[in-house]
Amino acid sequence: LLTSEPRAGTRWSSLWALEQGQPKQRDLLSQWPLPRPADWLDRVNTPETAEELAAVRVSAKRGRPYGQDAWQRQTARLLGLEATFGPQGRPRKRSVPAVAGTEVGVRDGNES
């Protein structure tokens, strides 16, 4: 939790500058576009649940927007990120009957 004494790493954050920094440091920060919630400091200092942390990791790993499912999909459509919801990796090779003089394996219609 943020205390009146700086902890390792917190001094270089905008939170520390806003809460404990000198006027020069505060002046470097932009105004919030909306009013800051009254419980903002508690929100910042509350650890994520295991489920939230897993969702953040999936979003970071896949390059997928983070948020509620409907918002994720809508934003992915707008940004052309629909593929981040599909299976990862190269498509599996599927078998096709061998015909004299042709390749046996085909990937999504492309010979391999």
PyMOL commands that set and color helices and strands:
alter all, ss='L'
color gray80, all
select helices_A, chain A and resi 10-12+14-20+23-27+40-45+50-62+69-79+82-85
alter helices_A, ss='H'
color red, helices_A
select strands_A, chain A and resi 94-95+105-107+110-111
alter strands_A, ss='S'
color yellow, strands_A
deselect
rebuild
show_as cartoon
